[in-house]
Amino acid sequence: MKIVVLDGYTENPGDLSWEKFRSLGELTVYDRTENDFDTIVKRIGNNQAVIVNKVNITREILDACPSIEYIGVLATGYNIVDTEAAAERGIPVCNVPTYATAAVGQFTFALLLEACLHVGHHSAEVHKGRWSANKDFCFWDYPLIELSGKTMGLVGYGRIGRSVATIAKAFGMNVLAYDNKMSLDDVIAEYTDLNDLYARSDVISLHCPMNRNNEKMINADAFCKMRDGVILINTSRGGLVDENDLKDALVSGKVAFAAIDVVSEEPIRPDNPLLGLDNCIITPHIAWASKESRKRLMDTAAMNLMSYMDGEPINVVNFG
């Protein structure tokens, strides 16, 4: 089988190996491929297996590349692939659903703890000499927030949401959860509807996939339903949030702090409205990117392709 990886650099900048893919066929790896029709079609060529992360595989590209038999996504989200068009052509689209559960759960709390304690800021101030010149034995520039007894609302309660809930409980937090698929036997979180979650949560953390029904769900109307001074965490998809409305909420103080790892357009545009706000932490979509997490991703993506070649595909997202 001929296999092409269209954008492999973020998955493997050099500290992992493509050997498992190479053992399955003739492998070509591109670090990056622009989302340009002609470039994508040329690079797919007569390859049968296409492995992508952020390159868009549209209906038009599928029409232009009849050799494609399999599409593997180096991620959990697969909105970059026209899954309906692929299904019409009998092409399975396979994702990697569980590789980053631990990493994203950990990163969610890294963001939350930074929003509550501002460790990075205070360390920088110490290194500037401010503590040495201080009259008192300590100083702080922001309110320091204790999590114990606070309520965390999780929008999305799949594997990552449950991981975050477990960590939240360890910090002594109460946990609310909203999800389209509710499990009645959960003992960590209290299931509720979105409006109740907004009204009762001190911290709201997003852990749901993005689709046409929830784009910009966190908007001015949603902020009106939230507590004054809420903290918003987003490690899911930037498009879930109306960034102009979030800016207004941050400036007004309705949202005390936002800590986000994703934005609506990535890499972030220089004119993104959230840039430059003191009460908004932005990290460059790295919650998933621990080496351990990326190795799990690599191993599972290779297993997905191997299973397809064996006639028993797994992690298929576009067939019933």
N, C-alpha and C positions, 0 to 999 in steps of 0.2 A: 504493500500500500504506500502511496505517496502522501506525505503529511507536511503541511505548512503551518507554522506558527507565525501569525501576522504581527503580533506585538508582545514579544516575550520579555522585554527588559524589566518591567516592574515586578514581574513574577520571579525572574532570575537575572539579577544584575551581575552575576558572576560567582555567587556563593553557593549555587546549587548545580545540579547536573540535568541535562536533557536526555541522559542515557536511556531511561526507560522508554521514552518515545522513540529514540533512535533504534531500539531493539525491535520495534514494531514495524519498521518500514524505512523508506527513504525520506529523511527528515531535512527540511529547510527551516531555519529560524531567522526571522527578522526582528531586530530589537524594537522597531517602531514602523508603523505604516500609517500614512496620512489617511484621513477619511475622505479620500478622493476616488471616485468611481473607477477611473481608468487605472490608477495605481493598484487598487484592490484587485480588480479583475486580472491585471497582468500578473500579480504575485500569486494569486490562486492558480492561474494557469490550468494545468490538467491534474492538479492535486485532488485527491479523493477525500482526505480528512483535513478540515480547516479548524485550527485552534485559535481562538480569539479571546481578548480581554475587553477592550473598549472599541475595537473597530466595528463599525456598523455593517451587518450583513443584511441587506435589504432584499425585497422581492426582485428588484431590478438586477442586483448582483447575482442572485440565484438564477435568474433567467439567462444571464450572460456566462454563467459558469456551470454548464451541465455535468461536469465531472464530479461535482460535490456529492458525496454519499453520507457524510457525517460532519456535524459541527459540534465541537467541544468548547465550552466557555470556561475560561480560567477565573471563575468567580461564582458566587451564588446567584447574583442577579443576572438576568438574561434578556433584559429589555433592549439590548443592542442588536438582537437577532429578530427578524420577522419570523416568529415561530409558526404562525399560521401558514405562511407561504412555504416554509420548510416542510411542514406536515403534508401539505398538498402534493409535494414532490416525493414524499416518503423518506425525507431526511430527518433522522432523529437529532434533536438538540439536547445535549447533556450538560448539566451544570455540576457544581461541587457544593453541596448544601451545608456541610457541617465543619469545614476546615477551620473557620475563624471564630468559633464560638468562644473559646477561652480568651483569645486575643482581644476580641471586641468587648467582651465583658470587662476585662482588665482595663482596657483603654477608656471605656465609658467612665470608670471611676477615677482614672487619672485626670480626665477632663473635669469631673465633678469636684474632686478634691482641690484641683487648681482654682476652680471658681470659688470654692469655699474658703481657701486658705492662702492663695496667691503666693505659693512657695517660690516660684520663679522670680516674681517681682521682688520679693524681700531679699532673696539671695543676691540679685543684681544690685540692690541698694547697698547691701553689706560690702560687696566687692568694690563699690564706688567710694567706700570710706565713710558712709553715713553713720554706721553703728559706732565706729571709732570716735566720731565727733559728737555722739549723742550724749545728752546730760543724764539720761535715764538708762537703766540696765536693759531696756527693750523698747521697741517701737513697732507699730503696725499702721499701715496706710489704708486698709480696708477692714470692714467688719469681718471678724473671723467666725465662721459658721460651723456649729456642731451638727452632725448628721443624725445622731441618736434621737429618736422621737419624731423626726421629720417624716413626711409622707412622700414616697416616690411613686409617680404614675407612669406606667409603661404602656406606650402605644405600640402594640405588637407584642405578642407573647409566645413566640416560637422558641427555638433552642437558645438564641442569644438573649431574648427577653427573660427567659427562665434563669439563665446564667447570671444576668444582672440582678434579678430578684434575689437569688441566693446570696450574692455579695451584699446587697442592700440589707437583707435580714441580719447578716453578720455585723453590720454597722449599727444595728438597733433601729432600723427604719421600718415603717409600715409600708406595705406595698399594695398598690392598686394596679389592675391590669385591664386593658381593653384589647380584644382580639376577635376577629370574625369566627374563629374556631375556639370555643371555650371548653375547658376540661373541668368537669364538676368535682373531680377528686383532688384538685390542686390544694396543697396545704400551705403554700407560701404566700400567694397573692389573693386578694379579694377582687373578683371580677366585677366590673361595673361598666356603665356606658360612658361615652366620651364626655358628655357634658358634666357628669358627676366627677369623672377623673380630673377634668380641668378645674373644677371648683374646689376640690379637696387636696390637690397635690402641691407640695412645696417645690418639688423637682419633677419635671416632665422629661422623659427620655424616649426617643423615637427608635423603634426597632422593627419597622414593618417595611415590606417591599413597596416600591412605588408603582402605581398603575394609573390609568386614566381617571379612576374614581377618587383618588386621594391626592392628586397633584395640588400643591399649595393648600393643603388642608389646615396647616398652621398659619392662619391669616388674621386679619384684624378682628374678624368676628370671633375666632377662637380665643384670641388674647383677651377680649372683653369678658369671656367666661372664666378666665384664670384668676388666681389669687394675685393681689398686688405683690410684687417682689419675687415672683416665681423665677426659678432657674430652668433654662431650657438646654437640653443636651441632644445633639443629633449626630449619630454615627451610622445612620442608615442611608438616606439619599437626600441630596440637597434640594431636589425638586419638591419635597414634601412641605417646604417652608416658603412662604411669600417673603422674600428677603427685604423688600421695601417696607412691608408691614412690620417685620421683625426690627428693622432699624428704628422705626417710629416708636415701637414698644420699648426698645432699649433706651432711646433718648428720653422718653417720658418717665422711665423708671418702672413702668408696668412689669417689664421683665428686668429683674435686677442684673442678671448675667446670662449670657448665652455662651456655650462652649460647643463648637461644631467641628467635625472632621470632614464634612462634605458641603459642597455648595452647588448651586444650580448649573453652573458651567465650569468644567474643570479642564485644564488648570484655571484657577480663579482669574477672572478678568480684572484689570487694573481699576475699572469703574464699579466693581461690586460694591453695593451700598453698605456692606458690613465692614469693609476695610477702614481702619483708623478709629474704630470705636473702642474706648478704653475698657468697656464692660463686655467685650466679645472676644473670646479666644477662638482662633481659627488654626487648625492644623491641616496639613496637606494630604488628606485621605490616606492616613497611615494606620488606622486602627487594626487593619487586617494583616499588617506587613511584617510581623515578627518572623524570624527565620524559621522557627518551628511551625508556624502557621503556613508559611509559603511551601515548606516541604510537604506538609499534609496535602496542600492544594495540588502540588506537582504529582504526588503519588496517586491521588484519587483521580485526577484528570487522565493520567496514563491508564489507570485501571478502567476508567470509563471507556476509553478507546479499545482496550484489550477485550473488554466484555462485548462490545459491539462486534469486533472482529470474530469473536467466538460464537456469535449468533444469539447472545443473551444480553442485550444492552441494559444498562442500569442508569439511574439518575436522569431518565428522559423526561423532559418538561413539556413536550408538545404532542404527546400521544396519550390517549386514555389508558 
